[in-house]
Amino acid sequence: MYGWQSECGYCMLYDEGSAGFSMIIDCEPVYFKYGGKKWLIEFWKGQYGMTSGCEIGIYTTTGPILNIPGVFNGTFYNCASKEDHLPLAFSLKKNGKELFHRKELHWWLTGFRLGEFSWPHELTVDIQITLKDKEMLDAFVGGMLKTGYFMSDLNISGTTVSFVYATPHSEQPRTRTAYIEDYMQTNNIRNCTAYNMATSTYNNTVSKLKYVRYAAPKLYHRIINIGSTKEIFKSYEIIRKYLDLKEPVRNIDKKNGIFLHELPEENNQSTGAVTYPTVSEQDIPDTEQDIPNIEQGIPSIEQDIPNIEQGIPISGLGIPQEDSKFTK
């Protein structure tokens, strides 16, 4: 509920940075106004490094459009406060078969299947959102229509909207080029295959991660920090200082630009998804342990990925103000 992301807000810069960090995901932002605030409810699905997953995020702002020369031109949103959390539910399916489902009152509902490789077009998400009242329902539906959906795509019951997120209607981040997508997905499928081979004797995700944590700390560190990358953190730091926002109080390793986690809780095993709470830095091993090395015979599992993101300027994009779509 209150991971590090709850303190870092959201802007389009984050989506623009994702492809360069092995996150090949479809993005679908829906914008609308309600209760004196600008709202953004965004949906994501695709391959997050070594996991297939999906997300629903809720964000609001009353602030102006930002224009930080050389960095960002657009709207920066805050993660929805407690009073703006909404009942959310989704079921992630791959080629029609459910991978997992979740349902919770939240601002950011997520789920990931570790070791599962997918292309974004193979995934669909059955989504259900319950809005606060009729006014908010009408505003959200208006945002969906402006994004490119039709009324026939939506099932409305009371203030609850259900629909299938398949092919995104929004233009996707410009950094997700065909070359980068193919390059990163080649690496992703290799690492998924290696992970599944190395942990084939274990029958649940928590046991597999415990094994990887001690047999291959660098791999474990990579798995649990999907999306917590140095460059994205740097982008937030620039925006935070520009807006004079309070520095995050979560466990942040500023030297490496990552957010620290511990082993996933088992609270979502019934749905097939896992979550990762934060923990202190000393709980993360920073050297290889003197124990059997699972990478032997699987050389790609700990391979350092060529730093392709250096060719992707996620800062300095000068992204225009968004209305209903990403703008090229």
Buried (B, 14 or more C-beta within 10 A) or exposed (E): EEBBBBBBBBBBBBBBBBBBBBBBBBBBBBBBEBBEBBBBBBBBBBBBBBBBBBBBBBBBBEEEEBEBEEBBBBBBBBBBEEEBBBBBBBBBBBEEEEBBBBEBEBBBBBBBBBBBBBBBEBBBBBBBBBBBEEEBBBBBBBBBBBBBBEEEBBEEEEBBBBBBBBEBBBEBBBBBEEEBBEBBBEBBBBBBBBBBEBBEEBEEBBEBBBBBBEBBBBBBBBBBBBBBBBBBBBBBBBBBEBBEBEEBEBBBBEEBBBBBBBBBEEEBBEBBBBBBEBEEEEEBBEEEEEEEBBBEEBEEBBBEBEEBBEEBBBBEBBBEEBEBBBBE
